[in-house]
Amino acid sequence: MRPGPRNLITDVTGLRVGNAQDAELRSGVTVLTGDAPFAASVHVMGGAPGTRDTDLLAPDKLVSQVDALVLSGGSGFGVAACDGVMAGLAAEGRGFAVGEARVPIVPGAILFDLLNGGQKDWAENPYPGLGLRAYKAATSEFAIGSEGAGTGAMTARLWGGLGSTSAVLENGMTVGALVAVNALGSATVGDTAHFWAAPWELEGEFGGLGLPAEFPADVEPLPFKRPGEATTIAIVATDVAMDKAGLQRLATAAHDGLARALVPSHTPLDGDLVFAVSTGATPMRDPLADSFLLGHAAASVLARAIARAVHAANSRPGDRRACWRDIAERG
């Protein structure tokens, strides 16, 4: 397993990602879209999710493909980012055909960033506009860290952010991850700069520090956030052809990566959620063996993407919360 050429989810050919953020709002939106509609499903393990149109992604529901997926800050207000993405898709004539009408299919998930120090006293909900901007900005290259949906995200100790990784398997299959990390738990071990995800790191992509000499195995973590304030929302993607049932299983397996990278995770106070996407460009040669490998790869790329999100995040002057670079520089 090796990173793809960009080490981004867009190493899955045909996918594009766009970010839009507002520095004063300290929030933003990230959109995954593609050159064509793609199959998608979802699995939720957190106790406090915020979503839109995820029921459509169940294996027994009519719609087999979506036009975009949205990750947004803003809590319940951020769900409206999907409206802006729908507007952008509609302007291009894209969407699910019902007679002469076309309805863009845009499921989304949100995270809570309303208490991060940004200016939230808006007169008009800013998220539809951010969603449209993010959709229009979608390309194969995009920034991670304090960008898009990760702009105002936080973890227990440090600023969170937007992360992405990819992996190309020995059999040629490609898997990628995109994640906005706003977790109740911590991505780093104790008071150190070492990442819980270190065993899955490739090519020093988040500092190359490895694991610390000692683990705080006897620690009983306390919640640093209040109910509803935490969520890690993610997308894993592959070029291998999979239906919605297979993708739901892939999303379920990917949650292992979230648990590898954040301690604790999947708490009653988090809305942890993973979408899974297939562009269908590559046929599945061996349904059993390929599915097994894809599940492992999805968990690995998601763990790495979470660490990359925190590793790349920035703090601002006067922040009460540090970013990873701050603690790394202090040793």
Residue frames as qw, qx, qy, qz and C-alpha x, y, z in Angstrom:
[[0.000, 0.888, 0.460, 0.000, 0.00, 0.00, 0.00],
 [0.427, -0.070, 0.034, 0.901, 1.38, 3.40, -0.97],
 [0.172, 0.660, 0.282, -0.675, -0.06, 6.93, -1.14],
 [0.574, 0.668, 0.420, 0.219, -1.44, 8.07, -4.47],
 [0.517, 0.366, 0.078, 0.770, 0.30, 10.89, -6.38],
 [0.136, -0.666, -0.023, -0.734, -1.59, 13.65, -4.52],
 [0.258, -0.131, -0.813, 0.505, -2.24, 11.77, -1.27],
 [0.369, 0.110, 0.206, -0.900, -5.78, 13.14, -1.49],
 [0.588, 0.300, 0.690, -0.296, -9.18, 11.54, -2.03],
 [0.554, 0.716, -0.063, -0.420, -9.06, 12.92, -5.57],
 [0.066, -0.433, 0.858, 0.267, -6.52, 10.24, -6.44],
 [0.459, 0.362, 0.807, -0.079, -9.73, 8.29, -7.06],
 [0.123, 0.001, 0.502, 0.856, -10.09, 9.36, -10.68],
 [0.154, -0.521, -0.651, -0.529, -13.19, 11.38, -11.49],
 [0.404, -0.751, -0.479, 0.209, -13.68, 12.93, -8.04],
 [0.253, 0.526, -0.077, 0.808, -13.22, 16.60, -7.21],
 [0.435, -0.604, -0.529, 0.408, -13.25, 18.52, -3.93],
 [0.134, 0.645, 0.073, 0.749, -13.97, 22.18, -3.27],
 [0.408, -0.430, -0.540, 0.597, -13.55, 24.27, -0.11],
 [0.012, -0.690, -0.141, -0.710, -15.08, 27.58, 0.91],
 [0.519, -0.451, -0.540, 0.485, -14.61, 29.32, 4.24],
 [0.064, -0.878, -0.093, -0.465, -15.14, 32.63, 6.01],
 [0.492, 0.204, -0.546, 0.647, -12.29, 33.68, 8.31],
 [0.237, -0.313, 0.307, -0.867, -14.48, 35.94, 10.46],
 [0.830, -0.194, -0.154, -0.500, -17.23, 33.33, 10.70],
 [0.160, -0.478, 0.854, -0.130, -14.52, 30.76, 11.41],
 [0.703, 0.179, 0.650, -0.226, -16.46, 28.12, 9.57],
 [0.247, 0.462, -0.580, -0.624, -16.77, 26.66, 6.12],
 [0.873, 0.249, 0.250, -0.336, -17.97, 23.98, 3.74],
 [0.140, -0.405, 0.824, 0.372, -16.32, 21.16, 1.81],
 [0.798, 0.360, 0.111, -0.470, -17.96, 19.52, -1.20],
 [0.361, -0.212, 0.849, 0.324, -17.11, 16.24, -2.90],
 [0.701, 0.530, 0.130, -0.460, -18.46, 15.94, -6.41],
 [0.615, -0.128, 0.689, 0.362, -17.50, 14.11, -9.58],
 [0.077, 0.229, -0.573, -0.783, -17.35, 14.20, -13.33],
 [0.516, -0.210, -0.646, -0.521, -20.47, 12.00, -13.21],
 [0.710, -0.478, 0.126, -0.501, -22.91, 10.83, -10.51],
 [0.321, 0.339, -0.858, 0.213, -21.51, 8.17, -8.19],
 [0.712, -0.401, -0.562, -0.132, -22.83, 5.46, -5.91],
 [0.024, 0.453, -0.521, 0.723, -22.82, 6.26, -2.18],
 [0.659, -0.513, -0.543, -0.095, -23.92, 4.96, 1.18],
 [0.101, -0.656, 0.366, -0.653, -23.42, 5.95, 4.83],
 [0.694, -0.343, -0.613, 0.159, -22.97, 4.55, 8.31],
 [0.206, -0.738, 0.185, -0.615, -23.46, 6.51, 11.55],
 [0.684, -0.161, -0.641, 0.308, -21.87, 5.43, 14.84],
 [0.120, 0.134, -0.392, 0.902, -21.90, 8.64, 16.86],
 [0.077, -0.515, -0.801, 0.295, -24.75, 9.48, 19.20],
 [0.073, 0.757, 0.270, -0.590, -25.37, 13.06, 18.02],
 [0.429, 0.131, 0.568, 0.689, -25.39, 13.21, 14.19],
 [0.302, 0.678, 0.171, -0.648, -26.66, 16.01, 11.98],
 [0.351, -0.012, 0.780, 0.518, -27.50, 15.00, 8.42],
 [0.518, 0.476, 0.033, -0.709, -29.54, 15.66, 5.30],
 [0.778, 0.410, -0.250, -0.405, -30.99, 13.11, 2.83],
 [0.059, -0.452, 0.890, -0.030, -28.94, 10.24, 4.21],
 [0.701, 0.136, 0.603, -0.355, -32.03, 7.99, 4.15],
 [0.696, 0.616, -0.162, -0.331, -31.69, 7.97, 0.35],
 [0.238, 0.632, -0.737, -0.019, -28.39, 6.13, 0.70],
 [0.657, -0.175, 0.679, -0.279, -29.85, 2.99, 2.28],
 [0.155, -0.160, 0.883, 0.412, -29.50, -0.09, 0.04],
 [0.225, 0.461, 0.859, 0.016, -33.28, -0.49, -0.34],
 [0.171, 0.744, 0.219, -0.608, -33.97, 3.10, -1.48],
 [0.686, 0.664, 0.296, -0.002, -34.66, 4.08, -5.10],
 [0.268, 0.924, -0.272, -0.020, -31.88, 6.55, -5.88],
 [0.960, -0.024, 0.002, 0.280, -28.71, 4.63, -6.78],
 [0.603, 0.199, -0.026, 0.772, -26.32, 7.56, -7.31],
 [0.193, -0.866, -0.252, 0.388, -25.68, 11.05, -5.94],
 [0.479, 0.797, 0.056, 0.363, -24.32, 14.22, -7.52],
 [0.205, 0.606, -0.437, 0.633, -22.35, 15.52, -4.54],
 [0.653, -0.509, -0.510, 0.233, -21.74, 15.08, -0.82],
 [0.003, -0.798, 0.113, -0.593, -21.42, 18.00, 1.60],
 [0.621, -0.340, -0.483, 0.516, -19.42, 18.32, 4.82],
 [0.011, 0.737, 0.110, 0.666, -20.24, 21.57, 6.61],
 [0.199, -0.068, -0.579, 0.787, -19.68, 23.53, 9.76],
 [0.287, -0.221, -0.115, -0.925, -22.52, 25.51, 11.30],
 [0.278, 0.136, 0.838, -0.449, -24.43, 22.78, 13.12],
 [0.416, 0.546, 0.718, -0.119, -28.08, 22.76, 11.98],
 [0.257, 0.830, -0.035, -0.493, -27.55, 25.98, 10.02],
 [0.113, -0.525, 0.710, 0.455, -24.88, 24.25, 7.94],
 [0.534, 0.285, 0.795, 0.034, -27.35, 21.76, 6.47],
 [0.416, 0.827, 0.209, -0.315, -28.40, 24.64, 4.19],
 [0.140, -0.596, 0.606, 0.508, -25.02, 24.38, 2.44],
 [0.433, 0.175, 0.855, 0.227, -26.61, 21.57, 0.44],
 [0.373, 0.803, 0.397, -0.240, -29.03, 24.13, -1.04],
 [0.079, 0.834, -0.337, -0.429, -26.15, 26.07, -2.56],
 [0.277, -0.277, 0.857, 0.335, -24.62, 22.93, -4.01],
 [0.455, 0.483, 0.747, -0.027, -27.98, 21.93, -5.46],
 [0.289, 0.880, 0.097, -0.364, -28.23, 25.37, -7.10],
 [0.054, -0.663, 0.612, 0.428, -24.81, 24.93, -8.70],
 [0.345, 0.009, 0.916, 0.204, -25.66, 21.48, -10.00],
 [0.419, 0.662, 0.588, -0.201, -29.07, 22.59, -11.28],
 [0.193, 0.841, -0.168, -0.477, -27.47, 25.44, -13.21],
 [0.022, -0.463, 0.800, 0.382, -25.42, 22.79, -15.04],
 [0.744, 0.123, -0.344, -0.559, -28.47, 20.65, -15.77],
 [0.334, 0.196, -0.905, 0.176, -27.38, 17.88, -13.42],
 [0.483, -0.161, 0.513, -0.692, -29.62, 15.79, -11.20],
 [0.297, 0.143, 0.942, -0.069, -31.89, 12.78, -10.89],
 [0.242, -0.023, -0.502, -0.830, -34.26, 12.73, -13.85],
 [0.271, 0.396, 0.794, -0.373, -38.00, 12.63, -13.12],
 [0.457, 0.776, 0.435, 0.017, -39.66, 13.16, -16.48],
 [0.443, 0.738, 0.023, 0.508, -38.41, 16.50, -17.74],
 [0.367, -0.886, 0.175, -0.223, -37.37, 17.61, -14.25],
 [0.711, 0.242, -0.511, 0.417, -33.95, 17.08, -12.74],
 [0.566, -0.797, 0.036, -0.206, -33.35, 17.06, -8.99],
 [0.376, 0.567, -0.644, 0.350, -29.71, 17.15, -7.82],
 [0.856, -0.428, -0.291, -0.013, -29.11, 14.55, -5.09],
 [0.278, 0.606, -0.432, 0.607, -26.90, 16.12, -2.41],
 [0.751, -0.553, -0.352, 0.078, -26.74, 14.38, 0.98],
 [0.223, 0.677, -0.362, 0.601, -24.74, 16.14, 3.67],
 [0.701, -0.474, -0.452, 0.283, -23.49, 16.07, 7.25],
 [0.012, -0.868, 0.103, -0.486, -22.66, 18.87, 9.67],
 [0.619, -0.144, -0.522, 0.568, -20.39, 19.51, 12.63],
 [0.305, -0.906, -0.294, 0.032, -20.81, 21.95, 15.52],
 [0.573, 0.084, -0.093, 0.810, -18.46, 24.96, 15.41],
 [0.107, -0.834, -0.333, -0.428, -20.73, 27.70, 16.78],
 [0.536, -0.844, 0.008, 0.032, -18.65, 28.32, 19.93],
 [0.844, 0.045, 0.057, 0.531, -15.16, 28.53, 18.41],
 [0.337, -0.535, -0.003, 0.775, -14.68, 32.30, 18.61],
 [0.197, 0.222, 0.552, 0.779, -15.97, 33.21, 15.16],
 [0.282, 0.161, 0.140, -0.935, -18.63, 35.82, 14.46],
 [0.038, 0.265, 0.951, 0.155, -21.92, 33.95, 14.31],
 [0.181, 0.571, 0.474, -0.646, -24.37, 36.88, 14.54],
 [0.130, 0.055, 0.633, 0.761, -25.29, 36.76, 10.85],
 [0.452, 0.285, 0.170, -0.828, -28.42, 38.44, 9.47],
 [0.830, 0.334, -0.183, -0.407, -28.75, 35.79, 6.75],
 [0.896, -0.217, 0.378, 0.084, -27.63, 32.17, 6.88],
 [0.107, 0.763, -0.517, -0.374, -24.21, 32.14, 5.14],
 [0.552, -0.217, 0.798, 0.110, -24.06, 28.42, 4.43],
 [0.720, 0.567, 0.398, -0.028, -26.00, 28.25, 1.12],
 [0.329, 0.913, -0.233, -0.056, -23.51, 30.76, -0.31],
 [0.297, -0.626, 0.719, 0.056, -20.55, 28.86, 1.11],
 [0.739, 0.106, 0.665, -0.011, -21.92, 25.64, -0.35],
 [0.642, 0.750, 0.158, -0.023, -22.22, 27.17, -3.82],
 [0.089, 0.882, -0.461, -0.037, -18.70, 28.62, -3.60],
 [0.517, -0.403, 0.755, 0.027, -17.28, 25.28, -2.51],
 [0.776, 0.365, 0.514, -0.003, -19.02, 23.47, -5.37],
 [0.506, 0.862, -0.042, -0.002, -17.72, 25.95, -7.94],
 [0.093, -0.816, 0.571, -0.011, -14.20, 25.60, -6.49],
 [0.897, -0.154, 0.412, -0.052, -14.14, 21.81, -6.80],
 [0.516, 0.695, -0.493, -0.088, -10.99, 20.47, -8.42],
 [0.915, 0.020, -0.378, 0.142, -8.48, 17.64, -8.06],
 [0.486, 0.147, -0.440, 0.741, -6.13, 19.75, -5.90],
 [0.388, -0.789, -0.212, -0.426, -7.33, 21.27, -2.63],
 [0.089, 0.532, -0.578, 0.612, -5.94, 22.46, 0.70],
 [0.683, -0.412, -0.602, 0.037, -6.23, 20.63, 4.00],
 [0.328, -0.047, -0.471, 0.818, -5.95, 21.81, 7.61],
 [0.086, 0.519, 0.463, -0.713, -7.93, 24.91, 8.60],
 [0.166, 0.132, -0.537, -0.816, -9.90, 24.87, 5.37],
 [0.467, -0.208, -0.677, -0.530, -13.47, 24.23, 4.26],
 [0.719, -0.521, -0.348, -0.299, -15.52, 22.29, 6.81],
 [0.775, -0.234, -0.362, 0.462, -12.41, 22.04, 9.00],
 [0.201, 0.658, -0.077, 0.722, -11.93, 25.81, 9.32],
 [0.341, -0.584, 0.310, -0.668, -13.30, 26.07, 12.85],
 [0.894, -0.194, -0.382, -0.130, -13.15, 22.44, 13.93],
 [0.193, -0.672, 0.591, -0.403, -11.63, 21.44, 17.30],
 [0.719, -0.074, -0.688, 0.067, -10.57, 18.31, 19.16],
 [0.658, -0.651, -0.351, 0.144, -10.29, 17.78, 22.90],
 [0.586, -0.538, 0.022, 0.606, -6.89, 19.49, 23.12],
 [0.289, -0.266, 0.413, 0.822, -6.06, 21.03, 19.75],
 [0.492, 0.484, -0.107, -0.715, -7.57, 22.64, 16.70],
 [0.716, 0.212, 0.661, 0.075, -9.02, 20.06, 14.35],
 [0.136, 0.555, -0.401, -0.716, -9.30, 20.53, 10.62],
 [0.840, 0.435, -0.007, -0.323, -9.83, 19.02, 7.20],
 [0.367, -0.492, 0.757, 0.223, -7.74, 16.00, 6.24],
 [0.854, 0.426, -0.051, -0.295, -7.35, 13.77, 3.22],
 [0.331, -0.480, 0.784, 0.214, -5.21, 10.79, 2.17],
 [0.834, 0.343, -0.210, -0.378, -5.15, 8.05, -0.44],
 [0.518, -0.382, 0.759, 0.092, -3.73, 4.58, -0.94],
 [0.688, 0.423, -0.446, -0.385, -3.00, 2.53, -4.03],
 [0.829, -0.279, 0.465, -0.138, -3.09, -1.19, -3.28],
 [0.331, -0.374, 0.778, 0.382, -0.84, -3.80, -4.86],
 [0.436, 0.375, 0.800, 0.172, -3.71, -5.00, -7.07],
 [0.171, 0.260, 0.386, 0.868, -4.18, -1.44, -8.43],
 [0.236, -0.767, -0.580, -0.142, -7.32, -0.51, -6.46],
 [0.184, 0.324, -0.210, 0.904, -7.37, 3.08, -5.16],
 [0.400, -0.701, -0.585, 0.082, -8.98, 4.20, -1.89],
 [0.204, 0.385, -0.161, 0.885, -9.13, 7.73, -0.50],
 [0.328, -0.631, -0.635, 0.301, -10.47, 9.55, 2.56],
 [0.033, 0.507, 0.033, 0.861, -11.73, 13.06, 3.30],
 [0.495, -0.535, -0.645, 0.230, -12.57, 14.08, 6.86],
 [0.098, -0.694, 0.106, -0.706, -13.53, 17.10, 8.96],
 [0.589, -0.156, -0.686, 0.398, -12.26, 16.46, 12.51],
 [0.272, -0.551, 0.120, -0.780, -14.24, 18.13, 15.29],
 [0.685, -0.173, -0.708, 0.020, -13.97, 15.36, 17.85],
 [0.623, -0.738, 0.055, -0.253, -14.64, 15.15, 21.55],
 [0.915, -0.261, 0.104, 0.290, -11.64, 12.85, 21.72],
 [0.161, -0.834, 0.395, 0.351, -7.97, 13.57, 21.07],
 [0.826, 0.537, -0.172, -0.003, -5.90, 12.74, 17.97],
 [0.356, 0.611, -0.595, 0.382, -2.66, 12.89, 19.98],
 [0.751, -0.247, -0.586, 0.178, -1.45, 10.71, 22.85],
 [0.532, -0.573, -0.364, 0.506, -1.67, 12.37, 26.25],
 [0.071, -0.918, -0.008, 0.390, 0.20, 15.68, 26.34],
 [0.503, -0.284, 0.557, 0.597, 2.52, 14.71, 23.50],
 [0.389, 0.563, -0.272, -0.677, 2.60, 15.56, 19.79],
 [0.074, -0.129, 0.960, 0.238, 2.52, 11.84, 18.88],
 [0.617, 0.046, -0.226, -0.753, -0.54, 10.73, 16.94],
 [0.723, -0.050, 0.615, -0.312, -2.64, 7.72, 17.87],
 [0.830, 0.518, 0.087, -0.189, -2.69, 6.98, 14.12],
 [0.071, -0.768, 0.597, 0.220, 1.12, 6.68, 13.94],
 [0.585, -0.140, 0.787, 0.137, 1.19, 2.91, 13.13],
 [0.610, 0.561, 0.552, 0.095, -0.61, 3.62, 9.85],
 [0.071, 0.878, -0.152, -0.447, 1.42, 6.66, 8.78],
 [0.816, 0.336, 0.300, 0.361, 2.97, 6.54, 5.30],
 [0.548, 0.446, 0.085, 0.703, 6.04, 8.52, 4.23],
 [0.327, -0.216, -0.341, 0.854, 6.06, 10.87, 7.24],
 [0.004, -0.560, -0.515, -0.649, 2.81, 12.51, 6.16],
 [0.389, -0.836, -0.187, -0.339, 1.97, 13.84, 9.63],
 [0.273, -0.867, 0.363, -0.203, 5.37, 14.41, 11.19],
 [0.761, 0.310, -0.556, 0.124, 6.87, 10.93, 11.33],
 [0.251, -0.618, 0.541, -0.512, 7.15, 10.93, 15.14],
 [0.492, -0.015, -0.870, 0.027, 5.86, 7.39, 15.60],
 [0.636, -0.627, -0.412, -0.181, 4.34, 6.32, 18.90],
 [0.215, -0.791, 0.408, -0.403, 5.52, 7.61, 22.30],
 [0.271, 0.319, -0.871, 0.255, 7.61, 5.42, 24.56],
 [0.040, 0.192, 0.860, -0.472, 4.76, 5.09, 27.04],
 [0.271, -0.435, -0.590, -0.624, 0.97, 4.98, 26.67],
 [0.274, -0.184, 0.461, -0.823, -1.42, 6.53, 29.23],
 [0.380, -0.168, -0.862, -0.291, -3.41, 3.28, 29.42],
 [0.246, -0.402, -0.773, 0.424, -4.89, 4.08, 32.84],
 [0.085, 0.075, 0.035, -0.993, -6.42, 7.44, 31.86],
 [0.163, 0.582, 0.791, -0.097, -10.18, 7.84, 32.18],
 [0.162, 0.209, 0.278, 0.923, -11.05, 10.62, 29.67],
 [0.105, 0.597, 0.542, -0.582, -13.51, 13.35, 30.55],
 [0.393, 0.697, 0.491, 0.344, -15.62, 15.21, 27.96],
 [0.321, -0.256, -0.003, 0.912, -14.08, 18.56, 27.07],
 [0.194, -0.131, -0.383, -0.894, -17.16, 19.60, 25.13],
 [0.486, 0.127, 0.515, -0.694, -20.85, 19.78, 25.89],
 [0.545, 0.317, 0.776, 0.013, -23.49, 17.53, 24.28],
 [0.515, 0.779, 0.357, -0.025, -23.88, 18.28, 20.57],
 [0.002, -0.919, 0.271, 0.285, -20.58, 20.13, 20.17],
 [0.297, -0.486, 0.768, 0.292, -18.50, 17.27, 18.73],
 [0.855, 0.406, 0.271, -0.175, -18.54, 15.34, 15.47],
 [0.214, -0.444, 0.686, 0.535, -16.12, 13.81, 13.00],
 [0.734, 0.530, 0.275, -0.324, -17.65, 13.55, 9.53],
 [0.285, -0.462, 0.715, 0.440, -15.86, 11.67, 6.77],
 [0.808, 0.481, -0.052, -0.336, -16.00, 10.26, 3.26],
 [0.472, -0.344, 0.745, 0.323, -14.09, 7.23, 1.97],
 [0.663, 0.605, -0.072, -0.435, -14.01, 6.60, -1.76],
 [0.555, -0.224, 0.734, 0.321, -12.81, 3.96, -4.21],
 [0.355, 0.413, -0.488, -0.682, -12.67, 3.46, -7.96],
 [0.004, 0.010, 0.997, 0.083, -13.85, -0.15, -7.55],
 [0.479, -0.257, -0.438, -0.716, -17.43, -0.82, -8.62],
 [0.093, -0.162, -0.867, 0.462, -19.65, -1.36, -5.57],
 [0.282, -0.603, -0.556, -0.497, -23.39, -1.13, -4.97],
 [0.310, -0.677, 0.151, -0.650, -24.99, 0.64, -2.01],
 [0.903, -0.413, -0.062, -0.100, -25.00, -2.48, 0.16],
 [0.833, 0.112, -0.161, 0.518, -21.27, -2.99, -0.42],
 [0.210, 0.575, -0.149, 0.777, -20.60, 0.68, 0.24],
 [0.598, -0.672, 0.014, -0.437, -22.54, 0.60, 3.49],
 [0.938, -0.269, -0.063, 0.209, -20.28, -2.24, 4.61],
 [0.609, 0.370, -0.120, 0.691, -17.23, -0.24, 3.46],
 [0.156, -0.713, 0.091, -0.677, -18.37, 2.76, 5.52],
 [0.822, -0.544, -0.031, -0.166, -18.83, 0.49, 8.53],
 [0.887, -0.023, -0.089, 0.453, -15.30, -0.87, 8.18],
 [0.353, 0.599, -0.088, 0.714, -13.91, 2.65, 7.77],
 [0.489, -0.794, -0.009, -0.363, -15.13, 3.53, 11.27],
 [0.892, -0.282, -0.094, 0.341, -12.28, 1.37, 12.56],
 [0.536, 0.367, -0.039, 0.760, -9.93, 4.05, 11.27],
 [0.234, -0.754, -0.028, -0.613, -11.76, 6.69, 13.24],
 [0.807, -0.586, -0.028, -0.071, -11.32, 4.62, 16.40],
 [0.840, 0.030, -0.066, 0.538, -7.60, 4.14, 15.63],
 [0.383, 0.432, 0.010, 0.816, -7.03, 7.89, 15.33],
 [0.275, -0.550, 0.076, -0.785, -9.26, 9.47, 18.00],
 [0.502, -0.233, -0.780, 0.292, -9.48, 8.51, 21.67],
 [0.466, 0.230, 0.846, -0.117, -12.24, 8.24, 22.65],
 [0.213, 0.086, -0.515, -0.826, -14.45, 8.05, 19.56],
 [0.412, -0.297, -0.756, -0.414, -18.06, 7.14, 18.73],
 [0.066, -0.149, -0.689, 0.706, -19.23, 8.66, 22.01],
 [0.075, 0.691, 0.714, -0.085, -22.83, 9.62, 22.79],
 [0.049, -0.824, -0.108, 0.554, -21.72, 13.25, 22.39],
 [0.123, -0.371, 0.599, 0.699, -20.16, 12.82, 18.91],
 [0.720, 0.479, 0.186, -0.467, -22.04, 12.60, 15.62],
 [0.245, -0.445, 0.761, 0.404, -19.42, 10.39, 13.99],
 [0.751, 0.518, 0.293, -0.285, -20.44, 9.49, 10.45],
 [0.283, -0.364, 0.688, 0.561, -18.77, 8.00, 7.36],
 [0.719, 0.557, 0.012, -0.415, -20.02, 8.21, 3.78],
 [0.550, -0.212, 0.708, 0.389, -18.65, 5.66, 1.29],
 [0.489, 0.707, -0.088, -0.503, -18.41, 6.38, -2.44],
 [0.645, -0.031, 0.662, 0.380, -17.68, 4.37, -5.57],
 [0.267, 0.573, -0.300, -0.714, -17.01, 5.83, -9.02],
 [0.859, 0.252, 0.408, -0.180, -17.34, 2.34, -10.52],
 [0.371, 0.769, -0.432, -0.289, -14.40, 2.82, -12.89],
 [0.171, 0.421, -0.891, -0.003, -12.75, -0.51, -12.03],
 [0.817, -0.193, -0.387, -0.381, -14.61, -3.84, -11.90],
 [0.558, -0.525, 0.575, -0.286, -14.37, -5.92, -8.74],
 [0.493, 0.379, -0.758, -0.197, -12.49, -9.06, -9.72],
 [0.461, -0.130, -0.854, 0.202, -12.92, -11.09, -6.54],
 [0.404, -0.687, -0.229, -0.559, -15.93, -9.98, -4.44],
 [0.797, -0.554, -0.215, 0.110, -14.65, -11.62, -1.27],
 [0.715, -0.136, -0.052, 0.684, -10.95, -10.80, -1.42],
 [0.217, 0.460, 0.146, 0.849, -11.39, -7.31, -2.88],
 [0.438, -0.753, -0.246, -0.425, -14.03, -6.36, -0.30],
 [0.798, -0.475, -0.183, 0.323, -11.75, -7.59, 2.48],
 [0.579, 0.042, 0.029, 0.814, -8.84, -5.47, 1.22],
 [0.006, 0.608, 0.244, 0.755, -10.99, -2.40, 0.61],
 [0.580, -0.751, -0.277, -0.151, -12.34, -2.47, 4.16],
 [0.740, -0.380, -0.073, 0.550, -8.83, -2.59, 5.62],
 [0.418, 0.243, 0.176, 0.857, -7.63, 0.16, 3.29],
 [0.184, -0.743, -0.325, -0.555, -10.62, 2.39, 4.09],
 [0.654, -0.720, -0.194, 0.126, -9.90, 2.17, 7.82],
 [0.692, -0.197, 0.058, 0.693, -6.21, 2.93, 7.23],
 [0.268, 0.423, 0.243, 0.831, -6.72, 5.95, 4.96],
 [0.337, -0.805, -0.303, -0.382, -9.30, 7.42, 7.34],
 [0.706, -0.596, -0.127, 0.360, -6.98, 7.09, 10.36],
 [0.561, -0.003, 0.163, 0.811, -4.23, 8.81, 8.38],
 [0.064, 0.622, 0.355, 0.695, -6.56, 11.55, 7.14],
 [0.490, -0.823, -0.284, -0.053, -7.62, 12.40, 10.70],
 [0.665, -0.466, 0.028, 0.583, -4.01, 12.81, 11.78],
 [0.415, 0.252, 0.313, 0.816, -3.23, 14.89, 8.67],
 [0.133, -0.809, -0.395, -0.414, -6.16, 17.19, 9.48],
 [0.554, -0.811, -0.099, 0.158, -4.86, 17.98, 12.95],
 [0.696, -0.195, 0.200, 0.661, -1.23, 18.11, 11.77],
 [0.337, 0.371, 0.368, 0.783, -2.05, 20.74, 9.12],
 [0.181, -0.865, -0.456, -0.106, -4.38, 22.95, 11.21],
 [0.326, 0.370, -0.183, 0.851, -3.41, 26.50, 12.18],
 [0.284, -0.696, -0.526, 0.399, -4.12, 28.64, 15.21],
 [0.194, 0.783, 0.156, 0.571, -4.56, 32.42, 15.23],
 [0.220, 0.266, -0.453, 0.822, -3.07, 35.05, 17.55],
 [0.400, -0.242, 0.302, -0.831, -5.00, 35.14, 20.81],
 [0.765, -0.114, -0.533, -0.342, -6.44, 31.64, 20.47],
 [0.591, -0.522, 0.477, -0.389, -7.00, 29.82, 23.74],
 [0.946, 0.027, 0.323, -0.025, -6.57, 26.50, 21.96],
 [0.225, -0.596, 0.628, 0.447, -3.25, 25.41, 20.46],
 [0.827, 0.442, -0.217, -0.271, -2.67, 23.76, 17.11],
 [0.977, -0.072, 0.007, 0.199, -0.43, 20.72, 16.60],
 [0.575, 0.562, -0.194, 0.562, 2.53, 22.84, 15.50],
 [0.274, -0.787, 0.241, -0.497, 2.39, 24.76, 18.81],
 [0.826, -0.475, 0.278, -0.123, 2.84, 21.65, 20.94],
 [0.917, 0.250, 0.007, 0.312, 5.37, 20.13, 18.55],
 [0.343, 0.719, -0.230, 0.558, 7.55, 23.23, 18.77],
 [0.452, -0.706, 0.335, -0.430, 7.34, 23.15, 22.57],
 [0.310, 0.342, -0.880, 0.113, 8.49, 19.53, 22.48]]
